[in-house]
Amino acid sequence: MNPKIQITKTELLSDNWYLLNKVTYEFTPEKGIPEIQRREVFDRGNGAAILLYNKEKQTVILTRQFRLPTFLNGNESGMMIEVCAGMLDEKNSEDCIKRETEEETGYRIQEVKKIFEAYMSPGAVTEILHFFTAEYQPEMKVSEGGGLAAEHEYIEVLELDFNETLKMVYSGDIKDAKTIMLLLHAKSEGLLP
């Protein structure tokens, strides 16, 4: 624990979908006197994301779905093109991403490679995202995917040319951070030329 931080109060503001807390804490700067600070912290749990790629076809599997926060912040359609991702229901991020991949894309993958972990919005959100890649082949497709109706998921599965997706990042057609990170990783590591 950081001895310069003392949590003094945590107030639950909302537990509707995830948790929103107001945290009061005492912080002592490197050179200074202790300060009382308050922040709202959104706890949505941790997640995992994966880039599925096919070397022979030079393609990737992405998804398209409606994202309300983007709609509220200027995305006219609210639709986002993203890598497959989901919240961790279990501790093992590999098992989670394999399950999410099949639910969302219809591909049953056996082997995944963990690339890194990252906080996606550390100023307000507790989430750590686990990043993966995996190769896919057409014979791995076991269903249409599309997500779970019980979870109100309506996901379109896209198989796109890898180089076109890179152009979509720079044209603004892909604005999702986790997707951009994984696409640029694939390019820098030579997963796809």
N, C-alpha and C positions, 0 to 999 in steps of 0.2 A: 504494500500500500504506500501511497505517496504521503509522507508526513506533512507536506505543505497543503493538503486538502483534508478538510473535515466536513463531512456531510452532517448538517444539523437538522434538516427537515425534508421529508418527501411527501408531497401531496398528490393524490391520484385525481387527475382532472377528467380522464375518460378511460373507460375500458370497453368501448363499443366494439371495435374491430381488433385493435391492438391497444397498447397502453400508452397513455400520455400522462407524464408526471411533471410536476413543478418541483424542482430540486433547489433547496437553499443550501449553500455551502460557504465555508470560510476558506479563502485562498490567500496564501502568503507568497507574494512575488519574491524573486531572487534578492532584490534590494528594496525592501519596503516593509510596511506594516500590514498585518492581516486585513483583508477586505471581505465583506459579506457580498456574495453574488447569488443571483437567481437565474435559472435557465429552465425552459421547458424541454423535456427530453422525450422523444418518441421511441418506444421499444416495440419493434415489430418482430423480434426474433432474428435469427440468422438465416442466410439463404445460400443457394448455390446456382451457378450459371454454367452453361456448356456451349461450346462451338462444335457442331458436327460438321465434318468436312470430308470430301471425297477427292483424293489426289488425282485419280484417273479422269474424272469428269470435270475437275477444277470447280467444284460447286460446294456450297454450304447450305445447311438447313437453318432457316430462320422462321420466326413466327410473326403474325400481325394480329394485334388485338386492341380493343378500346382501353384507353388509360385516362380516367376522369381528371386527375391532377393536371395532365398536359392540356386537356381540353379547357380547363379553367384558366390556364396560363398561356393562351394564344394559339394552341394547336387546333385549327378549325375543325378537323374531322375527329380529333381525339385518338386517331389510330396511330400505333407505334409499331415499327419493325424492330424486332429484338431477337436475341439468342434465347433458347429455351432456358427457363429459370424457375425456381420455386423456393418456398420456405422450407427450412429443415424441420421435419416432423420427428425425426430421430436424430441421434447424436452423430451418426456416421454420414458425412456429407456425400461420400461416394454412392452409398445405397440410395440416398435421397435423389441425387441427380439422375441416376439410372431410372428410377421410378418416374420422376418428372418427365424425362425424355420420352418414355413410352406413352405416358398420358397425353403429353402435349403434341408430340410429333408423330407418334405411331412407330418409331424405330426402337427396337429392343437391342440395346448395346450391352456388351459384356465387359469391355475394357475401357477405362477412362484414365486420363492423365491429369493429375492435379498440377496446376500452373502456379497459382499464388492465392493469397487472401488479401482483401482490401476493405477498409471502411469506405462506404460510398458517400456518406454525408456526415462526417464526424462532428460537425458543429451542432447537430440537432438529433441525429438518429444513431441508435446503438448498434445497428446491424453490421455484422461482418459477412461479406460475400466470399464464398469459396469458388474459384474459377477453374474450369476443366476444359479439356478438348478430347475429342474422340473421333476416330475414323468411322464412317458409315458406308455400307454397301446396300444396293437395292434389295437384296434378299433379307435384310434385317427389318424391313417394313412389315409389321405384323397387324397394324390397324391404321385407320385414317387419322388417329390422333385427334387434336382439337380441344383437349382438356376435358375436365369433368363437369357435366351439367349440374351435379349436386353442388359444385363450388362456383356455379355461375360463370364458367369459363367458356368463351366462344372464340376459339383460336384458329386462325387460318395458317396452315403450314405452307411455307415457301421454300422451294429449291431454287437457289439463285447462283449465277456465275460469280465466282469469288472476286474477280477484278471489277465487276459491276457494283458489288457491294462496297468496295473501297471508294468508288466514284460517288456512291450514294451517301457516304459519310461526308465527303467534301461538298456535295450539293445540298446537304441538309435534309435529305430524305431519310437518313438514319441519324437519330439524335440521342439514342439511348447509350448512356455511358458504359455499361457493362458490355454491350455489343461492340461498341467502338474499341474498347480495350482488347477484347478477344480477337477482333478482326486485325487490329494492328499487331497484336502478338503473333498471329498466324503469318502475317507478312514478314515481320522482322525475323522470325525463327525459320522461315522457309518451308512452313507446312504446306503452303500452296505458293507457287511462283507468281 
